[in-house]
Amino acid sequence: MSLEDQNISDFINEVKSKLPEWLRTKPDEMDNILFDLKQQIRIKAEQISGNDEPDSNAIKQAIYQIGPANEIVKLYKKRGTPKVYITQELWDLYLRSLLFSLLLVVVINFLTLIFQILFVPWYELLGSFISGSYIGFLIATIVVTGIFVYLSMEGYLPEDFGDLPRYLGIMLQRETKREIKANEVYQEPIKSDARIKLDEAKATVKEEFAEAKEKVREAKEKAKKDFRRIKVSDLIAGTILGTIFGIVLIIQPFYSLHPYFETEFLDWLRIFGLIIFIGGLIDLVRLAIGVNNIIGQKISLFVVAIYNISFFPMILYLINRPDIFPIYLLSGFQITTISPGITMDIYMWVGVAILIILVISIFVNVYKAVRLGEEK
């Protein structure tokens, strides 16, 4: 490679490394942009040098006139229409996410209220429910707003979060074609030969069977591809749910229920909530790394797999300390401790099942880290 080509290649690679994540998910569009940029550099260099074979100095001057990589990349981070700190295009999705967070907070506080309803005066319940919902929604608003401000600054649009609407459109279109075909068969003249009808029916069945097989094959291929890539929506959901649920367990706003819990169990909940909260922050870091940063996501998946091991001592501790688990709250206060027999068996088997699920999730994360980014 000549020095001139090397200068262009280095500049193109610098621009490519700084392009926003939404553009990296569209390789064809990104390649076209980089190709056009390369052509612009060559044309400008030819104008500067006055010949068709510009030298290294002409290339450098052309790159200087076009501008630094950061300025070029800014053009692709300004896709949306500004609206406060969140773009107009993401505003509806932002409001929906806030609504979902509000519902999540209300559900958590409502479940807490159910446990207290028989033992706490209604006015205390109402005050606790309102204050808990307010604090929870305030935290959720901060987290969700921070995420959407970042997405707006990176130039994301709603269509960058997946192809579900387009996929549903294709499915509806296929179903419509199938209904038209069925109606055409149904409206055939009554006097048509029965054998012809049978042959047509067989052909239709074969066609539908072949189409079904093709759909299954496409679904399997899509599942493999989905497994080998990271979705922005998954990381956003993990961040929101992890941070909100973790903070609720840490601050434990259900104060009137505290007397019914062992102190050790409340401490266990705080530590468990801290682990979940940190897991949500890890998803936030992965979101900042970028879903198409394959190396970064591979490393982060290994980190998640290793981090999930921290749940094991928590579950094992609870299995070995059934005396602190508030089983009496779930049994209508009919028992004060877990008695021997079937209750203990169920308690132990649930704990074992959770441990098995944790092991599977760790292996899945490791396997996904190994296969991430593979095309086949």
C-alpha positions as a Markdown table, in Angstrom:
| # | Residue | x | y | z |
|---|---|---|---|---|
| 1 | Met | 0.0 | 0.0 | 0.0 |
| 2 | Ser | 1.4 | 3.4 | -1.0 |
| 3 | Leu | 1.8 | 6.2 | 1.6 |
| 4 | Glu | -1.1 | 8.1 | 0.0 |
| 5 | Asp | -3.4 | 5.2 | 0.3 |
| 6 | Gln | -2.2 | 4.6 | 3.9 |
| 7 | Asn | -3.1 | 8.2 | 4.9 |
| 8 | Ile | -6.6 | 7.8 | 3.5 |
| 9 | Ser | -7.0 | 4.4 | 5.1 |
| 10 | Asp | -5.9 | 5.6 | 8.5 |
| 11 | Phe | -8.3 | 8.6 | 8.3 |
| 12 | Ile | -11.2 | 6.4 | 7.2 |
| 13 | Asn | -10.5 | 3.9 | 10.0 |
| 14 | Glu | -10.5 | 6.8 | 12.5 |
| 15 | Val | -13.9 | 8.0 | 11.3 |
| 16 | Lys | -15.3 | 4.4 | 11.3 |
| 17 | Ser | -14.2 | 3.9 | 14.9 |
| 18 | Lys | -16.1 | 7.0 | 16.0 |
| 19 | Leu | -19.3 | 6.5 | 14.1 |
| 20 | Pro | -22.4 | 6.1 | 16.3 |
| 21 | Glu | -23.7 | 2.7 | 17.2 |
| 22 | Trp | -27.0 | 3.0 | 15.3 |
| 23 | Leu | -25.0 | 3.3 | 12.1 |
| 24 | Arg | -22.8 | 0.3 | 12.9 |
| 25 | Thr | -25.9 | -1.9 | 12.9 |
| 26 | Lys | -26.3 | -1.0 | 9.2 |
| 27 | Pro | -23.1 | -2.2 | 7.5 |
| 28 | Asp | -24.2 | -1.4 | 3.9 |
| 29 | Glu | -25.1 | 2.2 | 4.8 |
| 30 | Met | -21.9 | 2.6 | 6.8 |
| 31 | Asp | -19.8 | 1.3 | 3.9 |
| 32 | Asn | -21.4 | 3.6 | 1.5 |
| 33 | Ile | -20.7 | 6.6 | 3.7 |
| 34 | Leu | -17.1 | 5.6 | 4.2 |
| 35 | Phe | -16.7 | 5.0 | 0.4 |
| 36 | Asp | -18.2 | 8.4 | -0.4 |
| 37 | Leu | -15.8 | 10.0 | 2.1 |
| 38 | Lys | -12.9 | 8.3 | 0.5 |
| 39 | Gln | -13.9 | 9.5 | -2.9 |
| 40 | Gln | -14.3 | 13.1 | -1.6 |
| 41 | Ile | -10.8 | 13.0 | -0.2 |
| 42 | Arg | -9.4 | 11.8 | -3.5 |
| 43 | Ile | -11.3 | 14.4 | -5.6 |
| 44 | Lys | -10.2 | 17.2 | -3.3 |
| 45 | Ala | -6.6 | 15.9 | -3.3 |
| 46 | Glu | -6.6 | 15.9 | -7.1 |
| 47 | Gln | -7.9 | 19.4 | -7.2 |
| 48 | Ile | -5.1 | 20.5 | -4.8 |
| 49 | Ser | -2.3 | 18.7 | -6.7 |
| 50 | Gly | -3.6 | 19.5 | -10.2 |
| 51 | Asn | -3.2 | 15.9 | -11.4 |
| 52 | Asp | -4.8 | 12.5 | -11.2 |
| 53 | Glu | -2.0 | 11.1 | -9.0 |
| 54 | Pro | -2.0 | 13.3 | -5.8 |
| 55 | Asp | 1.0 | 13.0 | -3.5 |
| 56 | Ser | 1.0 | 12.5 | 0.2 |
| 57 | Asn | 1.0 | 16.2 | 1.0 |
| 58 | Ala | -2.0 | 16.8 | -1.2 |
| 59 | Ile | -3.8 | 13.9 | 0.6 |
| 60 | Lys | -3.0 | 15.4 | 4.0 |
| 61 | Gln | -4.2 | 18.9 | 2.9 |
| 62 | Ala | -7.5 | 17.4 | 1.5 |
| 63 | Ile | -8.1 | 15.6 | 4.8 |
| 64 | Tyr | -7.4 | 18.8 | 6.7 |
| 65 | Gln | -9.9 | 20.8 | 4.6 |
| 66 | Ile | -12.6 | 18.1 | 5.0 |
| 67 | Gly | -12.2 | 18.3 | 8.7 |
| 68 | Pro | -11.3 | 16.1 | 11.7 |
| 69 | Ala | -13.0 | 12.8 | 12.3 |
| 70 | Asn | -15.0 | 14.1 | 15.3 |
| 71 | Glu | -16.6 | 16.9 | 13.2 |
| 72 | Ile | -17.6 | 14.4 | 10.5 |
| 73 | Val | -19.1 | 12.0 | 13.0 |
| 74 | Lys | -21.2 | 14.8 | 14.6 |
| 75 | Leu | -23.2 | 15.0 | 11.4 |
| 76 | Tyr | -24.5 | 11.4 | 12.0 |
| 77 | Lys | -25.2 | 12.0 | 15.7 |
| 78 | Lys | -27.7 | 14.8 | 14.8 |
| 79 | Arg | -30.4 | 12.7 | 13.2 |
| 80 | Gly | -33.2 | 13.6 | 15.5 |
| 81 | Thr | -35.1 | 16.8 | 16.0 |
| 82 | Pro | -33.9 | 18.5 | 19.3 |
| 83 | Lys | -36.5 | 18.6 | 22.0 |
| 84 | Val | -35.0 | 19.6 | 25.4 |
| 85 | Tyr | -32.2 | 17.0 | 25.8 |
| 86 | Ile | -34.1 | 14.1 | 24.2 |
| 87 | Thr | -34.9 | 14.2 | 20.5 |
| 88 | Gln | -38.5 | 14.5 | 19.2 |
| 89 | Glu | -38.2 | 11.1 | 17.5 |
| 90 | Leu | -37.4 | 9.3 | 20.8 |
| 91 | Trp | -39.8 | 11.4 | 22.9 |
| 92 | Asp | -42.8 | 9.0 | 22.6 |
| 93 | Leu | -40.6 | 6.0 | 23.3 |
| 94 | Tyr | -39.2 | 7.9 | 26.3 |
| 95 | Leu | -42.7 | 8.6 | 27.7 |
| 96 | Arg | -43.7 | 5.0 | 27.2 |
| 97 | Ser | -40.6 | 3.8 | 29.1 |
| 98 | Leu | -41.4 | 6.3 | 31.9 |
| 99 | Leu | -45.0 | 4.9 | 32.0 |
| 100 | Phe | -43.7 | 1.3 | 32.1 |
| 101 | Ser | -41.3 | 2.3 | 35.0 |
| 102 | Leu | -44.2 | 4.0 | 36.8 |
| 103 | Leu | -46.3 | 0.8 | 36.5 |
| 104 | Leu | -43.4 | -1.3 | 37.7 |
| 105 | Val | -42.9 | 0.9 | 40.8 |
| 106 | Val | -46.7 | 0.9 | 41.5 |
| 107 | Val | -46.8 | -2.9 | 41.2 |
| 108 | Ile | -43.9 | -3.3 | 43.6 |
| 109 | Asn | -45.5 | -0.9 | 46.1 |
| 110 | Phe | -48.9 | -2.6 | 45.7 |
| 111 | Leu | -47.4 | -6.0 | 46.5 |
| 112 | Thr | -45.8 | -4.5 | 49.6 |
| 113 | Leu | -49.2 | -3.0 | 50.5 |
| 114 | Ile | -50.9 | -6.4 | 50.3 |
| 115 | Phe | -48.6 | -7.9 | 52.9 |
| 116 | Gln | -49.3 | -5.0 | 55.3 |
| 117 | Ile | -53.1 | -4.6 | 54.7 |
| 118 | Leu | -54.2 | -6.7 | 57.7 |
| 119 | Phe | -51.7 | -5.3 | 60.2 |
| 120 | Val | -51.3 | -1.6 | 59.4 |
| 121 | Pro | -53.9 | 1.2 | 59.6 |
| 122 | Trp | -55.2 | 2.3 | 56.2 |
| 123 | Tyr | -53.9 | 5.9 | 56.5 |
| 124 | Glu | -50.4 | 4.6 | 57.2 |
| 125 | Leu | -50.7 | 2.2 | 54.2 |
| 126 | Leu | -51.8 | 5.1 | 52.0 |
| 127 | Gly | -48.9 | 7.3 | 53.1 |
| 128 | Ser | -46.4 | 4.5 | 52.7 |
| 129 | Phe | -47.8 | 3.7 | 49.2 |
| 130 | Ile | -47.7 | 7.3 | 48.0 |
| 131 | Ser | -44.2 | 8.0 | 49.4 |
| 132 | Gly | -42.8 | 4.7 | 48.1 |
| 133 | Ser | -44.3 | 5.2 | 44.7 |
| 134 | Tyr | -42.9 | 8.8 | 44.6 |
| 135 | Ile | -39.4 | 7.8 | 45.6 |
| 136 | Gly | -39.4 | 4.8 | 43.2 |
| 137 | Phe | -40.7 | 6.8 | 40.3 |
| 138 | Leu | -38.2 | 9.6 | 41.0 |
| 139 | Ile | -35.3 | 7.1 | 40.8 |
| 140 | Ala | -36.8 | 5.5 | 37.7 |
| 141 | Thr | -37.2 | 8.9 | 36.0 |
| 142 | Ile | -33.5 | 9.7 | 36.6 |
| 143 | Val | -32.3 | 6.3 | 35.3 |
| 144 | Val | -34.6 | 6.3 | 32.2 |
| 145 | Thr | -33.9 | 10.0 | 31.4 |
| 146 | Gly | -30.2 | 9.4 | 31.6 |
| 147 | Ile | -30.4 | 6.5 | 29.2 |
| 148 | Phe | -32.5 | 8.4 | 26.6 |
| 149 | Val | -30.3 | 11.5 | 26.8 |
| 150 | Tyr | -27.4 | 9.3 | 25.9 |
| 151 | Leu | -29.3 | 7.6 | 23.1 |
| 152 | Ser | -30.4 | 11.1 | 21.7 |
| 153 | Met | -26.8 | 12.3 | 21.8 |
| 154 | Glu | -25.7 | 9.3 | 19.8 |
| 155 | Gly | -28.4 | 9.9 | 17.2 |
| 156 | Tyr | -30.6 | 6.9 | 17.7 |
| 157 | Leu | -34.1 | 6.7 | 16.2 |
| 158 | Pro | -37.0 | 4.4 | 17.2 |
| 159 | Glu | -36.4 | 2.1 | 14.1 |
| 160 | Asp | -32.9 | 1.4 | 15.4 |
| 161 | Phe | -34.3 | -0.7 | 18.3 |
| 162 | Gly | -35.4 | -3.6 | 16.1 |
| 163 | Asp | -37.4 | -4.7 | 13.1 |
| 164 | Leu | -40.5 | -5.9 | 14.9 |
| 165 | Pro | -43.0 | -3.6 | 13.2 |
| 166 | Arg | -41.6 | -4.5 | 9.8 |
| 167 | Tyr | -41.7 | -8.2 | 10.7 |
| 168 | Leu | -45.3 | -8.0 | 11.8 |
| 169 | Gly | -46.1 | -6.2 | 8.5 |
| 170 | Ile | -44.6 | -9.1 | 6.5 |
| 171 | Met | -46.6 | -11.6 | 8.6 |
| 172 | Leu | -49.9 | -9.8 | 8.0 |
| 173 | Gln | -49.1 | -9.5 | 4.3 |
| 174 | Arg | -48.5 | -13.3 | 4.1 |
| 175 | Glu | -51.7 | -14.1 | 6.0 |
| 176 | Thr | -53.7 | -11.8 | 3.6 |
| 177 | Lys | -52.3 | -13.6 | 0.6 |
| 178 | Arg | -53.2 | -16.9 | 2.1 |
| 179 | Glu | -56.8 | -15.8 | 2.8 |
| 180 | Ile | -57.1 | -14.6 | -0.8 |
| 181 | Lys | -55.9 | -17.9 | -2.1 |
| 182 | Ala | -58.4 | -19.8 | 0.1 |
| 183 | Asn | -61.2 | -17.6 | -1.1 |
| 184 | Glu | -60.3 | -18.2 | -4.7 |
| 185 | Val | -60.4 | -22.0 | -4.1 |
| 186 | Tyr | -63.7 | -21.6 | -2.2 |
| 187 | Gln | -65.4 | -19.6 | -5.0 |
| 188 | Glu | -64.6 | -22.1 | -7.8 |
| 189 | Pro | -67.6 | -23.2 | -9.8 |
| 190 | Ile | -69.5 | -26.0 | -8.1 |
| 191 | Lys | -69.4 | -28.0 | -11.3 |
| 192 | Ser | -65.6 | -28.2 | -11.3 |
| 193 | Asp | -64.2 | -31.6 | -11.5 |
| 194 | Ala | -63.7 | -33.2 | -8.0 |
| 195 | Arg | -60.3 | -34.6 | -9.0 |
| 196 | Ile | -59.0 | -31.2 | -10.1 |
| 197 | Lys | -60.1 | -29.8 | -6.7 |
| 198 | Leu | -58.4 | -32.6 | -4.9 |
| 199 | Asp | -55.2 | -32.0 | -6.9 |
| 200 | Glu | -55.4 | -28.3 | -6.2 |
| 201 | Ala | -56.0 | -28.9 | -2.5 |
| 202 | Lys | -53.0 | -31.2 | -2.4 |
| 203 | Ala | -50.9 | -28.6 | -4.2 |
| 204 | Thr | -52.0 | -25.9 | -1.7 |
| 205 | Val | -51.2 | -28.2 | 1.2 |
| 206 | Lys | -47.8 | -28.9 | -0.2 |
| 207 | Glu | -47.2 | -25.2 | -0.8 |
| 208 | Glu | -48.3 | -24.3 | 2.7 |
| 209 | Phe | -46.2 | -27.1 | 4.1 |
| 210 | Ala | -43.1 | -25.9 | 2.2 |
| 211 | Glu | -43.9 | -22.3 | 3.3 |
| 212 | Ala | -44.1 | -23.5 | 6.9 |
| 213 | Lys | -40.8 | -25.3 | 6.6 |
| 214 | Glu | -39.2 | -22.2 | 5.2 |
| 215 | Lys | -40.6 | -20.1 | 8.0 |
| 216 | Val | -39.2 | -22.6 | 10.5 |
| 217 | Arg | -35.9 | -22.5 | 8.8 |
| 218 | Glu | -35.9 | -18.7 | 8.7 |
| 219 | Ala | -36.9 | -18.6 | 12.4 |
| 220 | Lys | -34.1 | -20.9 | 13.3 |
| 221 | Glu | -31.6 | -18.8 | 11.3 |
| 222 | Lys | -33.0 | -15.6 | 12.9 |
| 223 | Ala | -32.7 | -17.2 | 16.4 |
| 224 | Lys | -29.1 | -18.1 | 15.7 |
| 225 | Lys | -28.3 | -14.6 | 14.5 |
| 226 | Asp | -30.2 | -13.0 | 17.4 |
| 227 | Phe | -28.2 | -15.3 | 19.8 |
| 228 | Arg | -25.0 | -14.1 | 18.3 |
| 229 | Arg | -25.7 | -10.4 | 18.7 |
| 230 | Ile | -26.5 | -8.0 | 21.5 |
| 231 | Lys | -29.8 | -6.0 | 21.4 |
| 232 | Val | -29.9 | -2.4 | 22.6 |
| 233 | Ser | -33.4 | -3.0 | 23.9 |
| 234 | Asp | -32.2 | -5.9 | 26.1 |
| 235 | Leu | -29.5 | -3.7 | 27.7 |
| 236 | Ile | -31.9 | -0.9 | 28.2 |
| 237 | Ala | -34.4 | -3.2 | 29.9 |
| 238 | Gly | -31.7 | -4.8 | 32.0 |
| 239 | Thr | -30.4 | -1.4 | 33.1 |
| 240 | Ile | -33.9 | 0.0 | 34.1 |
| 241 | Leu | -35.1 | -3.2 | 35.8 |
| 242 | Gly | -31.8 | -3.9 | 37.6 |
| 243 | Thr | -31.3 | -0.4 | 39.0 |
| 244 | Ile | -34.9 | 0.1 | 40.0 |
| 245 | Phe | -35.4 | -3.3 | 41.6 |
| 246 | Gly | -31.9 | -3.2 | 43.2 |
| 247 | Ile | -32.5 | 0.3 | 44.8 |
| 248 | Val | -35.9 | -0.8 | 46.1 |
| 249 | Leu | -34.3 | -3.8 | 47.9 |
| 250 | Ile | -31.5 | -1.7 | 49.2 |
| 251 | Ile | -33.6 | 1.2 | 50.7 |
| 252 | Gln | -36.5 | -1.1 | 51.6 |
| 253 | Pro | -39.3 | 1.5 | 51.7 |
| 254 | Phe | -41.7 | -1.0 | 53.2 |
| 255 | Tyr | -40.9 | 0.2 | 56.8 |
| 256 | Ser | -44.1 | -1.0 | 58.4 |
| 257 | Leu | -43.3 | -4.6 | 57.4 |
| 258 | His | -39.8 | -4.6 | 59.0 |
| 259 | Pro | -41.1 | -5.9 | 62.3 |
| 260 | Tyr | -42.3 | -9.1 | 60.6 |
| 261 | Phe | -38.8 | -9.8 | 59.1 |
| 262 | Glu | -35.7 | -11.1 | 60.8 |
| 263 | Thr | -32.9 | -8.6 | 60.8 |
| 264 | Glu | -30.6 | -11.1 | 59.0 |
| 265 | Phe | -33.2 | -11.5 | 56.2 |
| 266 | Leu | -33.4 | -7.7 | 55.8 |
| 267 | Asp | -29.6 | -7.5 | 55.6 |
| 268 | Trp | -29.7 | -10.4 | 53.1 |
| 269 | Leu | -32.2 | -8.4 | 51.0 |
| 270 | Arg | -29.9 | -5.3 | 51.0 |
| 271 | Ile | -26.9 | -7.3 | 49.8 |
| 272 | Phe | -29.0 | -9.1 | 47.2 |
| 273 | Gly | -30.4 | -5.8 | 46.0 |
| 274 | Leu | -26.8 | -4.4 | 45.8 |
| 275 | Ile | -25.8 | -7.3 | 43.6 |
| 276 | Ile | -28.8 | -6.7 | 41.3 |
| 277 | Phe | -28.2 | -3.0 | 41.2 |
| 278 | Ile | -24.5 | -3.5 | 40.2 |
| 279 | Gly | -25.8 | -5.9 | 37.5 |
| 280 | Gly | -28.0 | -3.1 | 36.2 |
| 281 | Leu | -25.0 | -0.8 | 36.1 |
| 282 | Ile | -23.0 | -3.4 | 34.2 |
| 283 | Asp | -25.8 | -3.4 | 31.5 |
| 284 | Leu | -25.5 | 0.4 | 31.4 |
| 285 | Val | -21.7 | 0.1 | 30.8 |
| 286 | Arg | -22.4 | -2.5 | 28.1 |
| 287 | Leu | -24.8 | 0.0 | 26.5 |
| 288 | Ala | -22.2 | 2.7 | 26.6 |
| 289 | Ile | -19.6 | 0.3 | 25.1 |
| 290 | Gly | -21.9 | -0.3 | 22.1 |
| 291 | Val | -23.7 | -3.4 | 20.9 |
| 292 | Asn | -21.5 | -3.7 | 17.8 |
| 293 | Asn | -18.2 | -3.5 | 19.8 |
| 294 | Ile | -17.7 | -7.3 | 19.5 |
| 295 | Ile | -14.5 | -7.4 | 21.6 |
| 296 | Gly | -16.0 | -5.2 | 24.3 |
| 297 | Gln | -19.2 | -7.2 | 24.4 |
| 298 | Lys | -17.4 | -10.5 | 24.5 |
| 299 | Ile | -15.4 | -9.3 | 27.5 |
| 300 | Ser | -18.5 | -7.9 | 29.2 |
| 301 | Leu | -20.3 | -11.2 | 28.8 |
| 302 | Phe | -17.5 | -13.0 | 30.5 |
| 303 | Val | -17.6 | -10.4 | 33.2 |
| 304 | Val | -21.4 | -11.0 | 33.6 |
| 305 | Ala | -20.9 | -14.7 | 33.8 |
| 306 | Ile | -18.2 | -14.4 | 36.5 |
| 307 | Tyr | -20.3 | -11.7 | 38.3 |
| 308 | Asn | -23.3 | -14.0 | 38.4 |
| 309 | Ile | -21.3 | -16.4 | 40.6 |
| 310 | Ser | -21.9 | -13.9 | 43.4 |
| 311 | Phe | -25.5 | -15.0 | 43.6 |
| 312 | Phe | -24.4 | -18.5 | 44.6 |
| 313 | Pro | -23.3 | -17.7 | 48.2 |
| 314 | Met | -26.5 | -15.6 | 48.6 |
| 315 | Ile | -28.8 | -18.5 | 47.6 |
| 316 | Leu | -26.8 | -21.1 | 49.6 |
| 317 | Tyr | -26.9 | -18.9 | 52.7 |
| 318 | Leu | -30.7 | -18.7 | 52.4 |
| 319 | Ile | -31.0 | -22.5 | 51.9 |
| 320 | Asn | -28.9 | -23.1 | 55.0 |
| 321 | Arg | -30.9 | -20.5 | 57.1 |
| 322 | Pro | -34.6 | -21.4 | 56.6 |
| 323 | Asp | -35.3 | -20.0 | 60.0 |
| 324 | Ile | -34.8 | -16.4 | 58.8 |
| 325 | Phe | -37.0 | -16.8 | 55.7 |
| 326 | Pro | -40.5 | -15.2 | 56.3 |
| 327 | Ile | -42.5 | -18.2 | 55.2 |
| 328 | Tyr | -45.1 | -17.4 | 57.7 |
| 329 | Leu | -46.1 | -14.2 | 55.8 |
| 330 | Leu | -47.0 | -16.4 | 52.8 |
| 331 | Ser | -48.9 | -18.9 | 55.0 |
| 332 | Gly | -51.3 | -16.5 | 56.7 |
| 333 | Phe | -49.2 | -16.5 | 59.9 |
| 334 | Gln | -50.2 | -20.1 | 60.6 |
| 335 | Ile | -46.6 | -21.2 | 61.2 |
| 336 | Thr | -43.7 | -19.3 | 62.7 |
| 337 | Thr | -40.9 | -21.3 | 61.3 |
| 338 | Ile | -40.4 | -23.8 | 58.5 |
| 339 | Ser | -41.4 | -27.1 | 59.9 |
| 340 | Pro | -39.9 | -30.5 | 58.9 |
| 341 | Gly | -41.5 | -32.4 | 56.2 |
| 342 | Ile | -43.1 | -31.3 | 52.9 |
| 343 | Thr | -42.6 | -27.5 | 53.6 |
| 344 | Met | -38.8 | -28.0 | 54.1 |
| 345 | Asp | -38.7 | -30.2 | 51.0 |
| 346 | Ile | -40.3 | -27.6 | 48.8 |
| 347 | Tyr | -38.1 | -24.9 | 50.3 |
| 348 | Met | -34.9 | -26.9 | 49.5 |
| 349 | Trp | -36.0 | -27.9 | 46.0 |
| 350 | Val | -36.9 | -24.3 | 45.1 |
| 351 | Gly | -33.4 | -23.3 | 46.2 |
| 352 | Val | -31.8 | -26.1 | 44.2 |
| 353 | Ala | -33.8 | -25.1 | 41.1 |
| 354 | Ile | -32.6 | -21.5 | 41.5 |
| 355 | Leu | -29.0 | -22.7 | 41.7 |
| 356 | Ile | -29.5 | -24.8 | 38.5 |
| 357 | Ile | -30.9 | -21.8 | 36.7 |
| 358 | Leu | -27.9 | -19.7 | 37.7 |
| 359 | Val | -25.5 | -22.4 | 36.4 |
| 360 | Ile | -27.4 | -22.5 | 33.1 |
| 361 | Ser | -27.3 | -18.7 | 32.8 |
| 362 | Ile | -23.6 | -18.6 | 33.4 |
| 363 | Phe | -22.9 | -21.3 | 30.7 |
| 364 | Val | -25.2 | -19.4 | 28.3 |
| 365 | Asn | -23.3 | -16.2 | 28.8 |
| 366 | Val | -20.0 | -17.9 | 28.3 |
| 367 | Tyr | -21.2 | -19.7 | 25.2 |
| 368 | Lys | -22.7 | -16.5 | 23.8 |
| 369 | Ala | -19.5 | -14.7 | 24.4 |
| 370 | Val | -17.6 | -17.3 | 22.4 |
| 371 | Arg | -20.1 | -17.3 | 19.5 |
| 372 | Leu | -20.9 | -13.6 | 19.5 |
| 373 | Gly | -20.4 | -11.9 | 16.1 |
| 374 | Glu | -20.2 | -15.2 | 14.1 |
| 375 | Glu | -22.2 | -15.2 | 10.9 |
| 376 | Lys | -22.6 | -18.9 | 10.6 |
